Amino acid sequence: MVENRPVSTFLSHAVLWLGILVIAFPIWVTIVAASHDALRLTQVPLPLWPGDLFFHNLQLAFTQGVGNAREQSIGTMLTNSLIMAMMIAVGKIIISLLSAFAIVYFRFPFRMGFFWMIFITLMLPVEVRILPTFEVVANFGMLNSYWGLSIPLIASATATFMFRQVFLTVPDEMLEAARIDGAGPFRFFFDILLPLSRTNIAALFVILFIYGWNQYLWPLLITTEKSMYTIVMGIKQMLEAVEESPEWHLIMMTTLLAMIPPVIVVITMQKLFVRGLTETEK
């Protein structure tokens, strides 16, 4: 029997609503600021209700640009971020699936040693190895390119470990049955392991897409041409106005546009994302 505890229920709902307000309030402020003109945003108190210039500011942001990023269109920066995030997410998943498959199902010398070498790279994020990574990318002529933006960030020890744990839960009888039916390793991989890993792939895709979308330091380091700016870099450039005050209404509009692709990915894959993080049995 479940006890009815009104006080506990009230406190739980109060904490939940407080968390929603804390998370949603900055987004609401962004929407409000994107719907007013620049003059109104310099006046006190700041507006807390939307204005009537939302679509006008949207048109200005796309047509004339903002601040120091005025020479580069917002559409191009969004496209650059989208391509980089997709390449990072898809590349990480493919490499992690294949490496986990090799570690679990192939017997070769120092197999676990290679796994732990991969796992130890968790202690070496891109910020730690940024100088040698930059030198390698520069020597291969990948500066100002999508390959240079994505390839150094593709390998993922976390995803490899996660897929390894998933593959270890697959009964050995399924592998034996596949061998009896004449299925080779890649047939077993594509027909059995991939369908069983579908929810885990979806969960990782959401996380890795947002990780790639929010990258700032690495794109800033290897891009010198404005045609390769990402949207996160563009927003930072918009804030660095030298001879004029920042155009906050257009900056907020650009920020709002930068939120849309990750939100679409999360909403589209929400069910698979939750199942991939919570289910324990296949």
Secondary structure, DSSP 8 states (H G I E B T S, - for coil): -----HHHHHHHHHHHHHHHHHHHHHHHHHHHHTTS-TTGGGSSS---S--S-HHHHHHHHHHT--GGGTTS-HHHHHHHHHHHHHHHHHHHHHHHHHHHHHHHH---TTHHHHHHHHHHGGG--TTTTHHHHHHHHHHTT-TTSHHHHHGGGT--HHHHHHHHHHHHTS-HHHHHHHHHTT--HHHHIIIIIHHHTHHHHHHHHHHHHHHHHT--HHHHHH--SGGG--HHHHHHHHH--SSS---HHHHHHHHHHHHHHHHHHHHHTHHHHHHHHH----
